[in-house]
Amino acid sequence: MLELGGRKEDAATDLIKDSTEATFMQDVVDASRDVPVIVDFWATWCGPCKQLTPALEKAVTEARGKVRLVKVDVDRNQQIAAQLRIQSIPTVYAFWQGQPVDGFQGAVPPSQIKEFIERLVKLGGGDDGDPLAEAVEAAETMLAEGAAVDAAQTFAAILGEAPTNAAAYGGLVRAHLAMGEADRAAQLIDAAPAEISGSPELEAARAQLELARQAEKAGPVAELQQAVEADPTNHQARFDLALALHAKGDVAGAVDQLLELFRRDREWNEAAAKTQLFTIFDALKPQDPIVLNGRRRLSSMIFA
């Protein structure tokens, strides 16, 4: 029987374990070099945790070694919780190659847990694929090459066969954004089936929609750059410069400015730099070099 915070006394012990401040680096950061590691932040007094943790344990066990689960009691490991800015529980982070790459808060339904783990399995190279995966990949290629209309048609065709295919639904939203149809993209997000409304693919689409809205209001890069150079402590100008750079397609430049702002004052404007970084990361693929490098640099600042 699974107990919250308990250790499974069977072959799954290596897959599911409790961690402490003394073993966190080994259990999570080091272990994630080989396989994605899910970290469940919980507490004995947390009611939703008692629902989420057993569901996570079940899903991880069913993944047969393609992911691992590490549980952290925030009351007994307050330093870790503070370093990762855990503000509510349950909170779940996923680590891969030593860096946090995904996560969610709250006691989400089993369907969302399954999608979350499937995403990690794919990221870790252990996914066996599905019948529609090639069609989704083809549509993604069209979108990347600028054929947004063709991509949208392909994503729509996939959804005709599988209405709850999160990858296709998120792709359809992004295709409409690429066509400059932000309002239509917002409508699609609002109309998403409940089963996938909280999926990583839809979260990525929401992040891209938010960035597209920001781009509509972005200021001129040259003027903002001059303002930052004239006064490096002008945090608002630096933040606006990051928005403008992203709007012009310089995602790496935007991340650099936000990381510099976070380094200078991580709490400025209610941690706006960190929030914006996560929005950008969420809008990209987890394995994107900009995401991996940006998360690594952000983590080094948080843990410093």
Legacy VTK file of the C-alpha trace (Angstrom):
# vtk DataFile Version 3.0
C-alpha trace
ASCII
DATASET POLYDATA
POINTS 304 float
0.000 0.000 0.000
1.214 3.506 -0.843
1.681 5.888 2.073
2.151 9.657 1.657
5.794 10.339 2.260
6.485 6.624 2.738
8.993 4.476 0.846
7.779 1.597 -1.314
9.262 -1.607 -0.056
9.481 -3.345 -3.398
11.280 -3.207 -6.730
9.970 0.306 -7.308
12.067 1.721 -4.461
14.628 3.019 -6.939
11.848 4.780 -8.855
10.153 6.446 -5.885
12.022 7.857 -2.919
12.027 10.569 -0.289
14.768 13.178 -0.391
16.344 15.639 2.021
18.506 18.717 1.768
21.550 16.478 2.167
20.623 14.161 -0.707
18.677 16.459 -3.062
21.564 17.038 -5.460
22.207 13.301 -5.772
18.548 12.225 -5.846
17.358 14.882 -8.280
19.988 16.917 -10.103
22.524 14.121 -10.613
19.904 11.424 -11.234
18.218 13.561 -13.900
21.313 13.199 -16.073
20.110 9.671 -16.849
16.312 9.850 -16.611
13.735 12.612 -16.019
13.081 13.090 -12.297
9.767 14.372 -10.948
9.945 16.212 -7.615
6.791 16.296 -5.493
6.836 19.035 -2.822
4.313 18.112 -0.108
3.539 18.335 3.616
1.690 16.131 6.097
-0.992 18.794 6.692
-1.702 19.288 2.968
-4.998 17.706 1.945
-4.532 17.951 -1.862
-1.100 16.331 -1.451
-2.775 13.195 -0.161
-4.631 12.954 -3.465
-1.788 13.900 -5.781
1.119 11.900 -4.360
-0.475 8.420 -4.710
-1.564 9.315 -8.250
1.987 10.372 -9.099
3.390 7.173 -7.587
0.985 5.047 -9.623
1.785 6.854 -12.876
5.550 6.695 -12.291
5.358 2.980 -11.514
3.398 2.382 -14.729
6.095 4.242 -16.686
8.423 1.317 -15.895
11.618 3.215 -15.177
11.317 5.920 -17.834
10.881 8.545 -15.103
11.547 8.683 -11.361
9.727 10.348 -8.476
11.387 12.135 -5.568
9.262 13.429 -2.695
10.291 16.410 -0.570
8.554 17.298 2.696
8.692 21.114 2.686
8.408 21.323 6.468
11.508 19.181 6.970
13.410 20.688 4.034
12.649 24.383 4.201
15.906 25.458 2.565
15.151 23.551 -0.651
11.609 24.925 -0.700
12.953 28.461 -0.265
15.605 28.066 -2.985
13.034 26.865 -5.502
10.519 29.506 -4.384
7.822 26.981 -3.488
4.890 29.209 -2.552
2.079 26.654 -2.393
1.745 22.896 -2.250
1.465 20.524 -3.818
3.988 21.780 -6.338
5.614 19.454 -8.835
8.826 20.119 -10.768
10.418 17.924 -13.412
14.192 17.872 -13.829
16.116 16.693 -16.898
19.855 16.991 -17.476
20.210 18.739 -14.136
17.687 21.500 -14.882
13.983 22.078 -14.139
12.098 21.696 -17.424
8.415 21.484 -16.520
6.014 21.578 -13.617
2.565 22.307 -12.231
0.762 23.192 -9.006
-2.263 21.673 -7.328
-3.884 18.252 -7.316
-4.393 17.824 -11.056
-6.477 14.933 -12.483
-4.872 11.609 -13.500
-5.271 12.460 -17.193
-3.065 15.524 -16.788
-0.524 13.557 -14.772
-0.397 11.009 -17.582
0.192 13.717 -20.196
2.836 15.316 -17.974
4.731 12.032 -17.661
4.353 11.215 -21.358
5.942 14.554 -22.158
8.867 13.782 -19.861
9.265 10.291 -21.276
9.468 11.759 -24.755
11.967 14.357 -23.564
14.083 11.594 -22.065
14.074 9.617 -25.314
11.959 6.765 -24.013
8.712 7.368 -25.876
7.484 4.684 -28.239
5.355 7.197 -30.110
1.708 6.999 -31.195
-0.094 6.546 -34.518
-0.591 10.281 -35.058
2.872 11.369 -33.960
4.259 11.478 -37.515
1.385 13.682 -38.673
1.935 16.057 -35.763
5.659 16.155 -36.522
4.949 16.900 -40.184
2.637 19.751 -39.231
5.252 21.125 -36.836
7.773 21.092 -39.680
5.334 23.042 -41.887
4.859 25.589 -39.124
8.600 25.952 -38.575
9.104 26.522 -42.300
6.495 29.277 -42.396
3.649 27.290 -43.983
1.205 28.206 -41.213
-1.945 27.662 -43.281
-0.904 24.144 -44.292
0.111 23.405 -40.714
-3.254 24.576 -39.409
-5.063 22.345 -41.898
-2.974 19.340 -40.876
-3.457 19.967 -37.160
-7.212 20.341 -37.752
-7.298 17.041 -39.647
-5.543 15.284 -36.765
-8.069 16.734 -34.328
-10.824 15.412 -36.551
-9.598 11.922 -35.672
-8.427 12.633 -32.141
-10.166 15.706 -30.643
-8.158 15.481 -27.419
-4.720 15.251 -29.029
-3.007 17.961 -26.997
-0.029 18.276 -29.349
-2.271 18.898 -32.354
-4.519 21.287 -30.452
-1.603 23.333 -29.195
-0.127 23.295 -32.687
-3.376 24.604 -34.165
-3.358 27.505 -31.721
0.246 28.323 -32.582
-0.506 28.118 -36.297
-3.209 30.768 -35.933
-0.790 32.925 -33.958
1.718 32.563 -36.790
-0.981 33.792 -39.172
-1.506 36.845 -36.988
-4.887 35.623 -35.741
-4.450 36.140 -32.010
-8.187 36.452 -31.348
-8.872 33.117 -33.054
-6.039 31.543 -31.076
-7.587 32.834 -27.842
-10.964 31.395 -28.836
-9.413 28.002 -29.450
-7.695 28.048 -26.069
-10.958 28.930 -24.332
-12.746 26.123 -26.186
-10.139 23.439 -25.474
-11.546 20.125 -24.192
-11.351 19.860 -20.417
-9.145 16.752 -20.676
-6.313 18.721 -22.266
-6.944 22.283 -21.096
-4.144 21.961 -18.544
-1.729 20.027 -20.745
1.819 21.281 -21.361
0.962 21.815 -25.032
-1.923 24.138 -24.158
0.161 25.901 -21.529
2.792 26.527 -24.216
0.115 27.898 -26.527
-1.165 30.215 -23.777
2.372 31.452 -23.198
2.810 32.159 -26.909
-0.498 34.022 -26.987
0.595 36.153 -24.037
3.894 36.922 -25.768
2.037 37.811 -28.965
-0.158 40.251 -27.040
2.940 41.785 -25.473
4.552 42.146 -28.897
1.661 44.334 -30.022
2.628 46.888 -27.343
6.428 46.563 -27.492
8.446 49.764 -27.758
11.367 50.563 -30.095
14.463 48.485 -29.365
16.971 51.265 -30.101
15.428 53.747 -27.674
15.092 51.171 -24.908
18.661 50.013 -25.461
19.866 53.598 -25.071
17.846 53.990 -21.883
19.396 50.877 -20.355
22.899 51.909 -21.370
22.340 55.367 -19.893
21.072 53.909 -16.599
21.695 50.173 -16.010
19.566 50.398 -12.836
16.478 51.384 -14.827
14.711 48.060 -14.340
11.553 49.058 -16.183
13.532 50.021 -19.277
15.424 46.731 -19.158
12.193 44.776 -18.815
10.621 46.706 -21.707
13.774 46.082 -23.755
13.365 42.349 -23.187
9.770 42.546 -24.433
10.852 44.523 -27.497
13.684 42.120 -28.307
11.342 39.152 -28.074
8.816 40.903 -30.300
11.560 41.335 -32.919
12.434 37.638 -32.748
15.573 37.966 -30.618
14.493 35.448 -27.977
18.025 34.837 -26.701
18.567 38.572 -26.290
15.321 38.903 -24.362
16.328 36.072 -22.032
19.730 37.688 -21.461
18.115 40.972 -20.417
15.644 39.260 -18.093
18.390 37.209 -16.456
20.404 40.374 -15.907
17.357 42.042 -14.374
16.816 39.015 -12.117
20.473 39.148 -11.078
20.179 42.816 -10.168
16.859 42.617 -8.324
14.997 39.304 -8.324
12.019 40.771 -6.428
11.507 43.811 -8.668
7.870 44.328 -9.625
6.749 41.129 -7.861
9.478 39.004 -9.491
8.439 40.113 -12.976
11.721 39.018 -14.565
11.357 35.446 -13.347
7.695 35.321 -14.357
8.504 36.583 -17.840
11.348 34.085 -18.180
8.986 31.237 -17.367
6.502 32.573 -19.914
9.202 32.499 -22.584
10.410 29.048 -21.514
6.849 27.703 -21.522
6.335 28.971 -25.064
9.366 27.025 -26.337
10.096 23.322 -26.445
11.705 22.050 -23.212
14.801 20.868 -25.095
15.304 24.173 -26.932
18.906 25.361 -26.324
17.615 28.773 -25.234
15.434 27.101 -22.597
18.138 24.733 -21.387
20.758 27.469 -21.149
18.338 29.969 -19.652
17.069 27.564 -16.994
20.635 26.575 -16.124
21.652 30.204 -15.636
18.490 30.990 -13.670
18.995 27.931 -11.453
22.595 28.936 -10.724
21.326 32.315 -9.497
18.552 30.803 -7.392
20.864 28.274 -5.746
23.739 30.747 -5.318
LINES 1 305
304 0 1 2 3 4 5 6 7 8 9 10 11 12 13 14 15 16 17 18 19 20 21 22 23 24 25 26 27 28 29 30 31 32 33 34 35 36 37 38 39 40 41 42 43 44 45 46 47 48 49 50 51 52 53 54 55 56 57 58 59 60 61 62 63 64 65 66 67 68 69 70 71 72 73 74 75 76 77 78 79 80 81 82 83 84 85 86 87 88 89 90 91 92 93 94 95 96 97 98 99 100 101 102 103 104 105 106 107 108 109 110 111 112 113 114 115 116 117 118 119 120 121 122 123 124 125 126 127 128 129 130 131 132 133 134 135 136 137 138 139 140 141 142 143 144 145 146 147 148 149 150 151 152 153 154 155 156 157 158 159 160 161 162 163 164 165 166 167 168 169 170 171 172 173 174 175 176 177 178 179 180 181 182 183 184 185 186 187 188 189 190 191 192 193 194 195 196 197 198 199 200 201 202 203 204 205 206 207 208 209 210 211 212 213 214 215 216 217 218 219 220 221 222 223 224 225 226 227 228 229 230 231 232 233 234 235 236 237 238 239 240 241 242 243 244 245 246 247 248 249 250 251 252 253 254 255 256 257 258 259 260 261 262 263 264 265 266 267 268 269 270 271 272 273 274 275 276 277 278 279 280 281 282 283 284 285 286 287 288 289 290 291 292 293 294 295 296 297 298 299 300 301 302 303
